[in-house]
Amino acid sequence: MGSRAVLAVALTAGLGLGSPATAASALPPQPAGVAFPTLGWSEGQPAAGVDHGTLETAVAKLFLPVGRGGVPDTRALLVVQGGRIVLERYAASFGRASRFRSWSMAKSVTQCLTGILVREGRLALDAPAPVPEWQRPGDPRAQLTLRHLLHMTTGLDNADGGDEGNSFAAQLLFGERAKDSAAFATRVDLAHELGTHWDYSTGTSQILSGIIGRSVGGGREGVRAFAERELAQPLGIDSLVLEFDAAETLMGGAYVWASARDWARLGLLYLRDGRWDGRRVLPEGWVDFTRTPAPAVNNGTYGAHFWISGTPSADQFSPFDTDGGFHMGGNAGQFVVIVPDRDLVVVRLGEMHASTWPELNAQLAELIEAFPAHTGTAP
């Protein structure tokens, strides 16, 4: 094991992250001579070896389904290869200045803000999660940790499943209970032994959002200032909009807005192992933690608030195979896909009025396959 790998193991162990994922692809460095896009994106043509025919076909397919209003379902498509934008396309009436809603990609932004607080020492992955409602003597929820929350293995009875119109997630995001989303998500009992069962849960992300708010302080303006200072400004993001409920809790399970270029910046941060232009934004080892499967018998495709390549369990969402990639994902086909093997970030934003998940997955996989394997050299 080289000295860099030894140092990574030592630092991640010190933060309680565990060893880096052994099966995941190595994260590529920013190519020499390609600046981080803090002040503006470098642009260029796809590198040699790209299958242009396959790429053009995949792009055409992505913009083909047209839904309400005569607008293509795909509103924005952007590809970053080797740190440069090599493809960027928008539907009519959309462009670089357009902000796009995250839906559940917000969960990955919440994970990012949590990681920054871990780096700063204000939170710890394996300490009891600082949730006041769980601290009564004898409450088994007092043993829940940030790791359980990020992995969605809490065992709490707040999963997204059930009748769509009256599901826990629908109640959490709409109506009276949305006024204090973290409280609604927190005041539930355990349905499974903690740490053993995976359940997709927007409520879990709202519990994390409450933890972020209490750690930062200052209500919504405190969280906005923290996100601007520690995330947006270092990366050159100028379009980020965070939404909050009436209790001033970040709606970190569903409601973040940003331009396609700024979503790509967030993807590039994870592709570059949480470092940005010489500055460590996320803790050493955080990205490997992000893309390692959550340890539950019914999980194969979920890491730490990111989806990952793998074999899904019987009741689990089946994402496309991205050669060891991982991605932010949201309702209506929001994607920020990170593919280390190809040094790629792929952003797809829009709707799914006429599209389906299987065809969208296939089209994105086809686009990714058009790019060659990363060789470690600049494009």
C-alpha angles and dihedrals in degrees: 000000000000124000092255091054092047090051091049092052092048094049096044091049088052091055092046093247096124125225119325116267109278097201098047123098118259114263110245122231122239105273116255111263095022111108122218107256096247093124097024142328123273109228132201147136123291113276124262113283096043113136097232094186093055091043094052092047092050092049091049091050092050092056096040102084109083121194137173117352093018091277123136113252090234105071098171134019122179132169126195116195121179091352094305131102105246099167131027127165135163135190117246113290092021127093149144093307094051117111116218127205116245103208102182094353081083086076089067091050088052088051089051093052089047090053092053090053090050090051089052091050094243093115133030126206098223101035117100108280108259097242111141094206091062099052100086114119112271096016106138090206088071087080093060114113137196087257090060091047095048091046092045089232096123095119088223118150094242104097122147097240128105135064106357096223094048102026121135089255092051091050089046095053103034135041133009097331091056089070089077104017098168092053092050091049094045100049097073132103129241115273095181137024106278117261096015107081130053120216127168105239131176085186090063090056089051090053088054089048089055090050090051091050094050092045094051099035128199098089119248094340091052092053092045091051091047093050091047095048100040103032117011100044097045091051097041093244112159104164102059115131120182120196125212136196125237090272088058093249117146111252087229094159097064121350120078125121131201141146120267090252091053093047085054090053090056090050091049090052089061093042088055094052096257094302124121124191093328095319123109108225098167125038120271106272095017094116092050088050088049094056099040116100115259107250103249128119092234096050129090106142108040129085124169105326089320130091116239138195113269146099110300123226119246095273098033132107112260111221123192118273110258103178096261093330128143133201152192109241136189144176117286092028105299109165140175103177120192116198112180094181089063099029088239140146114189121190122193119175133172139068141309103224094131100009129085131213095245094052093043091050090049093049094050090047089051091051092050092048089058089070120078126239115278111261098188093251128109116266 
